[in-house]
């Protein structure tokens, strides 16, 4: 049985760029500091939110090095690997480990038409080339190729260092995998935490969301982990308050990149947001909706979150 090493909320960072289209190092470091200050249990990079699909290998490496140096070992660090073939993925993962990554997240190969056996061979070859913990990203919503619950179970059983999942399907499917594996794998959910509570109830280890609602989602996780009935009631109320923002952001990848990044810029006190070429431009309606749902989150942080944090502090003192 796998001893759980990684747990909690790992925000996946946005990629901020300067006016010339280069990575904005100061903004990226500020984002790391914000996440740690808000209680993040770890930090992740190079998912769709980080616009990995708009970066070449050199720029992806720049992100890994920059964020690893900014974290400086204060919290665990997870890196998504998006190279085109197993050899390149192994090399990139080893580079990430050299820059502080504690575990890596493997994405399926690009394109459609990969069979379950193809995907198992692909992931297995990479896992066998590494000595660090490996997660499989399984995203039936946003990726062209993915494994069934049965396929995931087989893969984990064949490769000892595949000990994590970035599981972004329906919570009922994730629960089937977790039940079959009986603690052999730790599953982190995605999609902004839309089904966060259901995921943890099914035995999930945590969440990899964008950092839009980080303080609330950290408190939600701690309440769910505590099992305390009063804290759970407060957590469920808070979860309902942030759902409009989560739904708005996660309706599409362009949506979360365009509007989620602007929410994060507001939190960090940044000025103008510079979008990468081919990014969807914000619309006046989209910005108005963003402000409306973000206002709901800010209100929940001001009016409801203090009560949950107070309950968690009481539990910590009592325990």
ABEGO torsion letter per residue (X at the ends): XBBBABBEBBBBBBBBBBAAGBBBAAAAAAAAAAAAAAGBABBBBGBAAAGAAABBAAAAAAAAAAAAAAAGGABBBBBBBABABAAAAAAAAAAAAAAGBABBBBBBBBEBGBBAAAAAAAAAAAAAABABBBBBBBBAAABABBBBAAAAAAAAAABAABABBBBABBAAAAAAAAAAAGGABBBBBBGGGAAAAAAAAAGBAEBBBBAAAAAAAAAAAAAAAAGBAAAAAAAAAAAAAAAAAAAAAAABAAAAAAAAAAAAAAAAGBBBBBBBBGBBBBBAAAAAAAAAAAAAAAAAAAAAAAAAAAAAAAAAAAX
